[in-house]
Amino acid sequence: MVAPLEGVRVLDLSRVLAGPFCSMILGDLGAEVIKVERPGLGDDTRYWAPPWVNEELKLSAYFVSVNRNKKSIAVDLAKEEGRRIIHELARISDVVLENFRPGVARRLGVDYEALRAVNPKIIYCSISGFGQTGPYRDWPAYDIAIQALGGWMGITGEPGRPPVRIGVALTDMIAGLYAALAILAALRARELTGEGQYIDISLLDASISFMTYMAHNYFATGENPPKMGSAHPNIVPYQAFRAGDGRWIILAVANDRIWKRFCQAVGLDHLADDPRFATNPRRVENRDELIPIIEEVLARKPGHEWVKLLMEAGVPCVPVYRMSDIFSDPHVLHRQMLLEVEHPRAGKMKQIGFPIKFSKTPCALRHPPPLLGEHTDEVLRELLSYPEEEIKRLREEGVIG
């Protein structure tokens, strides 16, 4: 079957997470992704702390998580001939992706203006912490800093406790997702206009955009939303509760119909029409009175019994999963969200499945995460028609790896 992005070539100069997550999405959708890495060093995440999928091959779990469906070439951008290779590849590519700090791509001679000169139709996407303009343009950006400035840590965690970082670098991945979306839109625009363009994606911008109802609660009241743990500012009860066996379960009573079913299922029939709790606005208003009552009731049975009982009663209730729970869950497995790929040297490795399900053009796991420079010769030979003696010379001179 033809993949959705069949025939689209992406020259990926990015590393670590935001850029690689974006290019992995494009690769999963069928684009040919050529990942450019530093000879001898590669993407920083190849060497980050364990666990390893294969230490000898420098395949860290982190690297493997966001670098499937790509070809790796090792090119030294600090050398003139290395930059020439990038320019030659840009000439035959549709998209260039980079996440250097602002100004670095220009110093290396691989910025938008330089590559647009060789390919006027190029779509060039820059991902950075704070964007290409503004007072914070040159600040170093890490996920925890963006979670702090983007407001996430101000609303995450228990009341009266220190700020809490969300457990994955979600700000990078949100920016990567926006970048992939923007690239697809720019490809469509190019079909209509014949012109490429420059895309500026900021982790901070992307993260703030996800504030949605929290930001609009603030706009409506002028008050900063408080930290509420797992609770919801606008819905009650809608949070985590500890069951009798110590496991945590999530209860989501999202409307008054569910509230009545919940009360009947757990033996709180007398509260269903209690004026303090009969409607969601009243439950929100009397949250501090209601939650202890529910906590006491849910502590009477183990979590799996409550999940079964409440779900059968039409009340949303699920357990809080660990990784081992996720990847043994029958629904997750049915949805093919756990895949296995055979690496030619590292053996079998697990991968998270594709969250996008197409009826006619499904995503495919075409390439396992590449070794550093694994496809350098192939790309230079097949895409740029370099003779073998030229490839040998460039390797001897340290231009490629």
C-alpha positions as a Markdown table, in Angstrom:
| # | Residue | x | y | z |
|---|---|---|---|---|
| 1 | Met | 0.0 | 0.0 | 0.0 |
| 2 | Val | 1.1 | 3.6 | -0.6 |
| 3 | Ala | 1.9 | 5.4 | 2.6 |
| 4 | Pro | 0.3 | 8.8 | 3.3 |
| 5 | Leu | 3.7 | 10.6 | 2.9 |
| 6 | Glu | 5.1 | 8.4 | 0.2 |
| 7 | Gly | 7.6 | 10.4 | -1.9 |
| 8 | Val | 8.2 | 13.1 | 0.8 |
| 9 | Arg | 11.9 | 13.4 | 1.8 |
| 10 | Val | 12.8 | 15.0 | 5.2 |
| 11 | Leu | 16.3 | 16.1 | 5.9 |
| 12 | Asp | 16.5 | 15.9 | 9.7 |
| 13 | Leu | 19.2 | 17.9 | 11.4 |
| 14 | Ser | 17.6 | 17.6 | 14.8 |
| 15 | Arg | 18.6 | 15.7 | 17.9 |
| 16 | Val | 17.4 | 14.7 | 21.4 |
| 17 | Leu | 13.6 | 14.8 | 21.6 |
| 18 | Ala | 11.4 | 17.5 | 20.1 |
| 19 | Gly | 12.8 | 17.3 | 16.5 |
| 20 | Pro | 13.3 | 13.5 | 16.5 |
| 21 | Phe | 9.7 | 13.0 | 17.8 |
| 22 | Cys | 8.5 | 15.1 | 14.9 |
| 23 | Ser | 10.6 | 13.3 | 12.3 |
| 24 | Met | 9.5 | 9.9 | 13.7 |
| 25 | Ile | 5.9 | 10.9 | 13.1 |
| 26 | Leu | 6.7 | 11.9 | 9.5 |
| 27 | Gly | 8.6 | 8.7 | 9.1 |
| 28 | Asp | 5.8 | 6.6 | 10.5 |
| 29 | Leu | 3.5 | 8.3 | 7.9 |
| 30 | Gly | 5.8 | 7.1 | 5.2 |
| 31 | Ala | 8.2 | 10.0 | 4.6 |
| 32 | Glu | 11.9 | 9.1 | 3.9 |
| 33 | Val | 13.7 | 10.6 | 6.8 |
| 34 | Ile | 17.5 | 11.2 | 6.6 |
| 35 | Lys | 18.8 | 11.8 | 10.1 |
| 36 | Val | 22.0 | 13.8 | 10.1 |
| 37 | Glu | 24.3 | 13.0 | 13.0 |
| 38 | Arg | 27.8 | 14.0 | 14.1 |
| 39 | Pro | 30.6 | 11.5 | 13.1 |
| 40 | Gly | 31.7 | 9.5 | 16.1 |
| 41 | Leu | 29.2 | 11.2 | 18.4 |
| 42 | Gly | 25.8 | 11.1 | 16.9 |
| 43 | Asp | 22.6 | 12.2 | 18.6 |
| 44 | Asp | 23.2 | 13.1 | 22.3 |
| 45 | Thr | 20.6 | 10.5 | 23.4 |
| 46 | Arg | 22.6 | 7.6 | 22.0 |
| 47 | Tyr | 25.0 | 7.9 | 25.0 |
| 48 | Trp | 22.7 | 9.1 | 27.7 |
| 49 | Ala | 22.3 | 7.2 | 30.9 |
| 50 | Pro | 21.1 | 3.5 | 30.9 |
| 51 | Pro | 19.0 | 1.5 | 30.4 |
| 52 | Trp | 20.5 | 0.3 | 27.1 |
| 53 | Val | 18.8 | -1.7 | 24.4 |
| 54 | Asn | 22.3 | -2.5 | 23.2 |
| 55 | Glu | 25.3 | -0.6 | 24.9 |
| 56 | Glu | 27.9 | -1.9 | 22.4 |
| 57 | Leu | 25.9 | -0.5 | 19.5 |
| 58 | Lys | 25.1 | 2.8 | 21.4 |
| 59 | Leu | 21.4 | 2.2 | 21.2 |
| 60 | Ser | 19.9 | 3.6 | 24.4 |
| 61 | Ala | 16.3 | 3.1 | 25.3 |
| 62 | Tyr | 15.8 | 6.9 | 25.0 |
| 63 | Phe | 17.3 | 7.0 | 21.5 |
| 64 | Val | 15.3 | 4.0 | 20.3 |
| 65 | Ser | 12.1 | 5.5 | 21.6 |
| 66 | Val | 12.0 | 8.3 | 18.9 |
| 67 | Asn | 14.2 | 7.3 | 16.0 |
| 68 | Arg | 12.6 | 4.4 | 14.1 |
| 69 | Asn | 11.8 | 4.8 | 10.4 |
| 70 | Lys | 14.9 | 6.9 | 9.7 |
| 71 | Lys | 18.2 | 6.5 | 7.9 |
| 72 | Ser | 21.3 | 7.8 | 9.7 |
| 73 | Ile | 24.1 | 9.6 | 8.0 |
| 74 | Ala | 27.1 | 10.9 | 9.8 |
| 75 | Val | 28.3 | 14.3 | 8.4 |
| 76 | Asp | 30.4 | 16.9 | 10.1 |
| 77 | Leu | 28.6 | 20.2 | 9.5 |
| 78 | Ala | 31.7 | 22.1 | 10.8 |
| 79 | Lys | 33.6 | 21.1 | 7.6 |
| 80 | Glu | 32.9 | 22.8 | 4.3 |
| 81 | Glu | 32.5 | 19.6 | 2.5 |
| 82 | Gly | 30.0 | 18.4 | 5.1 |
| 83 | Arg | 27.9 | 21.5 | 4.5 |
| 84 | Arg | 28.1 | 20.9 | 0.8 |
| 85 | Ile | 26.5 | 17.4 | 1.4 |
| 86 | Ile | 23.7 | 19.0 | 3.4 |
| 87 | His | 23.1 | 21.6 | 0.6 |
| 88 | Glu | 23.0 | 18.8 | -2.0 |
| 89 | Leu | 20.5 | 16.8 | 0.1 |
| 90 | Ala | 18.4 | 19.9 | 0.7 |
| 91 | Arg | 18.2 | 20.4 | -3.1 |
| 92 | Ile | 16.4 | 17.1 | -3.5 |
| 93 | Ser | 14.4 | 17.2 | -0.2 |
| 94 | Asp | 11.0 | 18.5 | 0.6 |
| 95 | Val | 11.5 | 19.4 | 4.3 |
| 96 | Val | 14.4 | 20.4 | 6.5 |
| 97 | Leu | 13.9 | 20.1 | 10.3 |
| 98 | Glu | 16.3 | 21.4 | 12.9 |
| 99 | Asn | 16.2 | 22.2 | 16.6 |
| 100 | Phe | 19.5 | 24.1 | 17.1 |
| 101 | Arg | 19.5 | 27.1 | 19.4 |
| 102 | Pro | 18.6 | 30.2 | 17.4 |
| 103 | Gly | 21.5 | 31.4 | 15.3 |
| 104 | Val | 23.4 | 28.1 | 15.3 |
| 105 | Ala | 22.0 | 26.9 | 11.9 |
| 106 | Arg | 23.1 | 30.2 | 10.4 |
| 107 | Arg | 26.6 | 29.9 | 11.8 |
| 108 | Leu | 26.8 | 26.4 | 10.3 |
| 109 | Gly | 25.5 | 27.6 | 6.9 |
| 110 | Val | 22.4 | 25.4 | 7.0 |
| 111 | Asp | 19.8 | 28.0 | 7.9 |
| 112 | Tyr | 16.6 | 28.7 | 5.9 |
| 113 | Glu | 18.1 | 31.4 | 3.7 |
| 114 | Ala | 21.1 | 29.2 | 2.8 |
| 115 | Leu | 19.0 | 26.2 | 1.9 |
| 116 | Arg | 16.2 | 28.1 | 0.2 |
| 117 | Ala | 18.9 | 29.4 | -2.2 |
| 118 | Val | 19.5 | 25.8 | -3.4 |
| 119 | Asn | 15.8 | 24.8 | -3.2 |
| 120 | Pro | 13.2 | 27.6 | -3.3 |
| 121 | Lys | 10.4 | 25.2 | -2.5 |
| 122 | Ile | 11.9 | 23.8 | 0.6 |
| 123 | Ile | 9.8 | 23.7 | 3.8 |
| 124 | Tyr | 12.1 | 24.5 | 6.7 |
| 125 | Cys | 11.0 | 24.0 | 10.3 |
| 126 | Ser | 12.9 | 25.2 | 13.3 |
| 127 | Ile | 12.0 | 24.0 | 16.8 |
| 128 | Ser | 13.4 | 25.9 | 19.7 |
| 129 | Gly | 12.6 | 26.5 | 23.3 |
| 130 | Phe | 11.4 | 30.1 | 23.0 |
| 131 | Gly | 11.2 | 30.7 | 19.3 |
| 132 | Gln | 13.3 | 32.7 | 16.9 |
| 133 | Thr | 12.2 | 36.1 | 18.2 |
| 134 | Gly | 11.5 | 37.7 | 21.6 |
| 135 | Pro | 13.4 | 38.6 | 24.8 |
| 136 | Tyr | 14.0 | 34.9 | 25.7 |
| 137 | Arg | 15.1 | 33.9 | 22.2 |
| 138 | Asp | 18.6 | 32.9 | 23.3 |
| 139 | Trp | 17.8 | 31.2 | 26.6 |
| 140 | Pro | 18.7 | 27.6 | 26.9 |
| 141 | Ala | 15.6 | 25.4 | 27.1 |
| 142 | Tyr | 14.9 | 22.2 | 28.9 |
| 143 | Asp | 11.6 | 20.5 | 29.4 |
| 144 | Ile | 11.5 | 21.3 | 33.1 |
| 145 | Ala | 12.1 | 25.0 | 32.5 |
| 146 | Ile | 9.3 | 25.0 | 29.9 |
| 147 | Gln | 6.9 | 23.1 | 32.2 |
| 148 | Ala | 7.6 | 25.8 | 34.8 |
| 149 | Leu | 7.2 | 28.8 | 32.5 |
| 150 | Gly | 4.4 | 27.3 | 30.6 |
| 151 | Gly | 2.3 | 27.0 | 33.7 |
| 152 | Trp | 2.1 | 23.2 | 34.0 |
| 153 | Met | 4.1 | 22.9 | 37.2 |
| 154 | Gly | 2.0 | 25.7 | 38.7 |
| 155 | Ile | -1.1 | 23.6 | 38.5 |
| 156 | Thr | 0.4 | 20.1 | 38.9 |
| 157 | Gly | 0.8 | 18.4 | 42.2 |
| 158 | Glu | -0.9 | 18.3 | 45.6 |
| 159 | Pro | -2.0 | 21.5 | 47.4 |
| 160 | Gly | 0.7 | 22.8 | 49.7 |
| 161 | Arg | 3.3 | 20.6 | 48.2 |
| 162 | Pro | 6.3 | 21.5 | 45.9 |
| 163 | Pro | 5.8 | 21.9 | 42.2 |
| 164 | Val | 5.7 | 18.6 | 40.3 |
| 165 | Arg | 7.1 | 17.9 | 36.8 |
| 166 | Ile | 4.9 | 15.8 | 34.5 |
| 167 | Gly | 6.7 | 12.4 | 34.3 |
| 168 | Val | 7.7 | 12.7 | 30.6 |
| 169 | Ala | 9.2 | 15.6 | 28.6 |
| 170 | Leu | 5.8 | 16.4 | 27.3 |
| 171 | Thr | 6.7 | 20.0 | 26.2 |
| 172 | Asp | 9.2 | 18.6 | 23.7 |
| 173 | Met | 6.7 | 16.1 | 22.3 |
| 174 | Ile | 3.9 | 18.7 | 22.0 |
| 175 | Ala | 6.2 | 21.0 | 20.1 |
| 176 | Gly | 7.2 | 18.0 | 17.9 |
| 177 | Leu | 3.6 | 17.2 | 17.3 |
| 178 | Tyr | 2.8 | 20.8 | 16.3 |
| 179 | Ala | 5.9 | 20.8 | 14.1 |
| 180 | Ala | 4.6 | 17.7 | 12.3 |
| 181 | Leu | 1.2 | 19.2 | 11.9 |
| 182 | Ala | 2.7 | 22.5 | 10.6 |
| 183 | Ile | 4.9 | 20.6 | 8.1 |
| 184 | Leu | 1.9 | 18.7 | 6.7 |
| 185 | Ala | 0.0 | 22.0 | 6.4 |
| 186 | Ala | 2.9 | 23.6 | 4.6 |
| 187 | Leu | 3.2 | 20.7 | 2.2 |
| 188 | Arg | -0.5 | 21.2 | 1.4 |
| 189 | Ala | 0.0 | 25.0 | 1.0 |
| 190 | Arg | 2.9 | 24.3 | -1.4 |
| 191 | Glu | 0.6 | 22.2 | -3.5 |
| 192 | Leu | -1.7 | 25.2 | -3.9 |
| 193 | Thr | 1.0 | 28.0 | -4.2 |
| 194 | Gly | 4.1 | 26.2 | -5.4 |
| 195 | Glu | 6.0 | 27.9 | -2.6 |
| 196 | Gly | 7.9 | 26.6 | 0.4 |
| 197 | Gln | 8.1 | 28.5 | 3.7 |
| 198 | Tyr | 9.7 | 28.8 | 7.1 |
| 199 | Ile | 8.1 | 27.4 | 10.2 |
| 200 | Asp | 9.0 | 28.7 | 13.7 |
| 201 | Ile | 7.9 | 26.3 | 16.5 |
| 202 | Ser | 8.5 | 27.2 | 20.2 |
| 203 | Leu | 8.2 | 24.8 | 23.1 |
| 204 | Leu | 6.9 | 27.5 | 25.3 |
| 205 | Asp | 4.2 | 28.6 | 22.7 |
| 206 | Ala | 3.1 | 25.0 | 22.2 |
| 207 | Ser | 3.0 | 24.3 | 25.9 |
| 208 | Ile | 0.9 | 27.5 | 26.7 |
| 209 | Ser | -1.5 | 26.5 | 24.0 |
| 210 | Phe | -2.3 | 23.3 | 26.0 |
| 211 | Met | -3.5 | 25.4 | 29.0 |
| 212 | Thr | -6.9 | 25.6 | 27.3 |
| 213 | Tyr | -9.6 | 25.6 | 30.1 |
| 214 | Met | -7.1 | 26.3 | 32.8 |
| 215 | Ala | -6.1 | 29.5 | 31.0 |
| 216 | His | -9.8 | 30.4 | 30.3 |
| 217 | Asn | -10.7 | 29.8 | 33.9 |
| 218 | Tyr | -8.1 | 32.4 | 34.7 |
| 219 | Phe | -9.4 | 34.7 | 32.0 |
| 220 | Ala | -13.0 | 34.4 | 33.4 |
| 221 | Thr | -12.1 | 34.9 | 37.1 |
| 222 | Gly | -8.7 | 36.7 | 37.2 |
| 223 | Glu | -7.6 | 34.1 | 39.8 |
| 224 | Asn | -4.7 | 31.7 | 39.4 |
| 225 | Pro | -5.9 | 28.1 | 39.3 |
| 226 | Pro | -4.8 | 26.2 | 42.4 |
| 227 | Lys | -2.9 | 22.9 | 42.4 |
| 228 | Met | -5.5 | 20.1 | 43.0 |
| 229 | Gly | -3.6 | 16.9 | 42.7 |
| 230 | Ser | -5.6 | 14.6 | 40.5 |
| 231 | Ala | -8.9 | 16.6 | 41.0 |
| 232 | His | -10.6 | 18.7 | 38.5 |
| 233 | Pro | -11.5 | 22.4 | 39.0 |
| 234 | Asn | -14.8 | 22.1 | 37.3 |
| 235 | Ile | -16.1 | 18.6 | 37.9 |
| 236 | Val | -16.6 | 16.6 | 41.2 |
| 237 | Pro | -16.0 | 13.8 | 41.9 |
| 238 | Tyr | -13.3 | 13.5 | 39.2 |
| 239 | Gln | -10.0 | 12.3 | 40.7 |
| 240 | Ala | -7.9 | 9.4 | 42.1 |
| 241 | Phe | -9.1 | 7.5 | 45.1 |
| 242 | Arg | -7.2 | 4.8 | 47.1 |
| 243 | Ala | -9.1 | 1.6 | 47.2 |
| 244 | Gly | -9.1 | -1.0 | 50.1 |
| 245 | Asp | -6.1 | -2.9 | 48.7 |
| 246 | Gly | -4.0 | 0.3 | 48.4 |
| 247 | Arg | -4.3 | 0.5 | 44.6 |
| 248 | Trp | -5.4 | 3.8 | 43.1 |
| 249 | Ile | -8.5 | 4.1 | 40.9 |
| 250 | Ile | -9.8 | 7.0 | 38.9 |
| 251 | Leu | -13.4 | 8.0 | 39.3 |
| 252 | Ala | -14.9 | 10.4 | 36.6 |
| 253 | Val | -18.4 | 11.5 | 37.5 |
| 254 | Ala | -18.7 | 13.9 | 34.6 |
| 255 | Asn | -22.4 | 14.7 | 34.8 |
| 256 | Asp | -25.5 | 14.4 | 37.1 |
| 257 | Arg | -26.8 | 11.2 | 35.4 |
| 258 | Ile | -23.5 | 9.5 | 36.2 |
| 259 | Trp | -23.7 | 10.9 | 39.7 |
| 260 | Lys | -27.0 | 9.1 | 40.3 |
| 261 | Arg | -25.7 | 5.8 | 39.0 |
| 262 | Phe | -22.6 | 6.2 | 41.2 |
| 263 | Cys | -24.6 | 6.8 | 44.3 |
| 264 | Gln | -26.8 | 3.7 | 43.6 |
| 265 | Ala | -23.8 | 1.5 | 42.8 |
| 266 | Val | -21.8 | 2.3 | 46.0 |
| 267 | Gly | -24.7 | 2.5 | 48.4 |
| 268 | Leu | -25.0 | 6.3 | 48.8 |
| 269 | Asp | -28.5 | 6.5 | 47.4 |
| 270 | His | -29.4 | 9.1 | 50.1 |
| 271 | Leu | -26.9 | 11.5 | 48.6 |
| 272 | Ala | -28.2 | 11.3 | 45.0 |
| 273 | Asp | -30.7 | 14.1 | 45.5 |
| 274 | Asp | -29.1 | 15.8 | 48.5 |
| 275 | Pro | -29.3 | 19.5 | 47.6 |
| 276 | Arg | -25.6 | 19.8 | 48.6 |
| 277 | Phe | -24.5 | 17.3 | 45.9 |
| 278 | Ala | -27.4 | 16.8 | 43.4 |
| 279 | Thr | -25.8 | 19.0 | 40.7 |
| 280 | Asn | -22.2 | 19.4 | 39.6 |
| 281 | Pro | -22.0 | 23.1 | 40.5 |
| 282 | Arg | -23.1 | 22.2 | 44.0 |
| 283 | Arg | -20.7 | 19.3 | 44.2 |
| 284 | Val | -17.9 | 21.6 | 43.2 |
| 285 | Glu | -19.0 | 24.1 | 45.8 |
| 286 | Asn | -19.2 | 21.4 | 48.5 |
| 287 | Arg | -16.1 | 19.4 | 47.4 |
| 288 | Asp | -14.5 | 19.4 | 50.8 |
| 289 | Glu | -17.6 | 17.8 | 52.4 |
| 290 | Leu | -18.2 | 15.2 | 49.7 |
| 291 | Ile | -14.7 | 13.8 | 48.9 |
| 292 | Pro | -14.1 | 12.4 | 52.4 |
| 293 | Ile | -17.4 | 10.5 | 52.2 |
| 294 | Ile | -16.4 | 8.9 | 48.9 |
| 295 | Glu | -12.9 | 8.1 | 50.2 |
| 296 | Glu | -14.4 | 6.3 | 53.2 |
| 297 | Val | -16.7 | 4.2 | 51.0 |
| 298 | Leu | -14.1 | 3.3 | 48.3 |
| 299 | Ala | -11.7 | 2.1 | 51.0 |
| 300 | Arg | -14.1 | -0.8 | 51.7 |
| 301 | Lys | -13.2 | -2.9 | 48.6 |
| 302 | Pro | -10.1 | -3.6 | 46.6 |
| 303 | Gly | -9.6 | -1.6 | 43.4 |
| 304 | His | -10.4 | -4.3 | 40.9 |
| 305 | Glu | -13.8 | -4.9 | 42.5 |
| 306 | Trp | -14.7 | -1.2 | 42.3 |
| 307 | Val | -13.6 | -1.0 | 38.7 |
| 308 | Lys | -15.7 | -4.0 | 37.7 |
| 309 | Leu | -18.8 | -2.9 | 39.7 |
| 310 | Leu | -18.7 | 0.8 | 38.7 |
| 311 | Met | -18.0 | 0.2 | 35.0 |
| 312 | Glu | -20.9 | -2.3 | 34.9 |
| 313 | Ala | -23.1 | 0.4 | 36.4 |
| 314 | Gly | -22.1 | 2.9 | 33.7 |
| 315 | Val | -19.7 | 4.9 | 35.9 |
| 316 | Pro | -16.3 | 5.7 | 34.4 |
| 317 | Cys | -13.8 | 4.0 | 36.7 |
| 318 | Val | -10.3 | 2.7 | 35.8 |
| 319 | Pro | -7.2 | 1.6 | 37.6 |
| 320 | Val | -4.0 | 3.8 | 37.6 |
| 321 | Tyr | -1.7 | 1.8 | 35.4 |
| 322 | Arg | 2.0 | 1.2 | 35.6 |
| 323 | Met | 4.1 | 0.4 | 32.5 |
| 324 | Ser | 3.7 | -3.3 | 33.1 |
| 325 | Asp | 0.0 | -2.9 | 33.2 |
| 326 | Ile | -0.2 | -0.9 | 30.0 |
| 327 | Phe | 1.7 | -3.3 | 27.9 |
| 328 | Ser | -0.1 | -6.4 | 29.1 |
| 329 | Asp | -3.6 | -4.9 | 28.8 |
| 330 | Pro | -5.7 | -6.8 | 26.2 |
| 331 | His | -7.2 | -3.6 | 24.7 |
| 332 | Val | -3.8 | -2.0 | 24.3 |
| 333 | Leu | -2.5 | -5.2 | 22.6 |
| 334 | His | -5.6 | -5.4 | 20.4 |
| 335 | Arg | -5.0 | -1.9 | 19.3 |
| 336 | Gln | -1.4 | -2.9 | 18.3 |
| 337 | Met | 0.1 | -0.3 | 20.6 |
| 338 | Leu | 3.0 | -2.7 | 21.3 |
| 339 | Leu | 5.1 | -3.7 | 18.3 |
| 340 | Glu | 8.3 | -5.7 | 17.9 |
| 341 | Val | 10.9 | -5.1 | 15.3 |
| 342 | Glu | 13.9 | -7.1 | 14.3 |
| 343 | His | 17.1 | -5.1 | 14.4 |
| 344 | Pro | 19.8 | -6.6 | 12.2 |
| 345 | Arg | 22.4 | -6.4 | 15.0 |
| 346 | Ala | 20.6 | -5.7 | 18.2 |
| 347 | Gly | 17.9 | -8.4 | 17.7 |
| 348 | Lys | 14.3 | -8.0 | 18.6 |
| 349 | Met | 13.3 | -4.7 | 20.2 |
| 350 | Lys | 9.9 | -3.5 | 21.4 |
| 351 | Gln | 8.4 | -0.3 | 20.1 |
| 352 | Ile | 5.3 | 1.7 | 21.0 |
| 353 | Gly | 2.7 | 1.3 | 18.2 |
| 354 | Phe | 1.2 | 3.8 | 15.9 |
| 355 | Pro | -1.6 | 6.0 | 17.4 |
| 356 | Ile | -3.0 | 6.9 | 13.9 |
| 357 | Lys | -5.1 | 4.2 | 12.3 |
| 358 | Phe | -5.7 | 4.5 | 8.6 |
| 359 | Ser | -8.2 | 2.3 | 6.7 |
| 360 | Lys | -6.2 | 2.4 | 3.4 |
| 361 | Thr | -2.7 | 3.8 | 4.0 |
| 362 | Pro | -1.6 | 2.3 | 7.4 |
| 363 | Cys | 1.6 | 3.3 | 9.1 |
| 364 | Ala | 4.4 | 0.8 | 9.0 |
| 365 | Leu | 7.5 | 0.0 | 11.0 |
| 366 | Arg | 9.8 | 0.0 | 8.0 |
| 367 | His | 13.2 | 0.7 | 9.6 |
| 368 | Pro | 14.4 | -0.1 | 13.2 |
| 369 | Pro | 16.3 | 2.8 | 14.9 |
| 370 | Pro | 19.5 | 3.2 | 12.9 |
| 371 | Leu | 23.1 | 2.7 | 14.0 |
| 372 | Leu | 25.2 | 5.9 | 13.8 |
| 373 | Gly | 26.0 | 6.6 | 10.2 |
| 374 | Glu | 24.4 | 3.3 | 9.1 |
| 375 | His | 23.1 | 4.8 | 5.8 |
| 376 | Thr | 25.8 | 7.3 | 5.0 |
| 377 | Asp | 27.2 | 5.3 | 2.0 |
| 378 | Glu | 23.8 | 4.4 | 0.8 |
| 379 | Val | 22.5 | 8.0 | 0.8 |
| 380 | Leu | 25.6 | 9.5 | -0.8 |
| 381 | Arg | 25.8 | 6.7 | -3.4 |
| 382 | Glu | 22.1 | 6.4 | -4.3 |
| 383 | Leu | 20.7 | 9.9 | -3.8 |
| 384 | Leu | 23.8 | 12.1 | -4.6 |
| 385 | Ser | 25.6 | 9.7 | -7.0 |
| 386 | Tyr | 28.9 | 9.9 | -5.2 |
| 387 | Pro | 31.5 | 7.5 | -6.5 |
| 388 | Glu | 33.0 | 5.0 | -4.1 |
| 389 | Glu | 36.5 | 6.7 | -4.2 |
| 390 | Glu | 34.9 | 10.0 | -3.2 |
| 391 | Ile | 33.0 | 8.4 | -0.3 |
| 392 | Lys | 36.3 | 6.8 | 0.9 |
| 393 | Arg | 38.1 | 10.1 | 0.7 |
| 394 | Leu | 35.5 | 11.9 | 2.7 |
| 395 | Arg | 35.6 | 9.3 | 5.4 |
| 396 | Glu | 39.4 | 9.4 | 5.6 |
| 397 | Glu | 39.2 | 13.2 | 6.0 |
| 398 | Gly | 36.6 | 13.0 | 8.8 |
| 399 | Val | 33.8 | 14.7 | 6.8 |
| 400 | Ile | 31.6 | 11.6 | 7.1 |
| 401 | Gly | 31.4 | 8.7 | 9.5 |
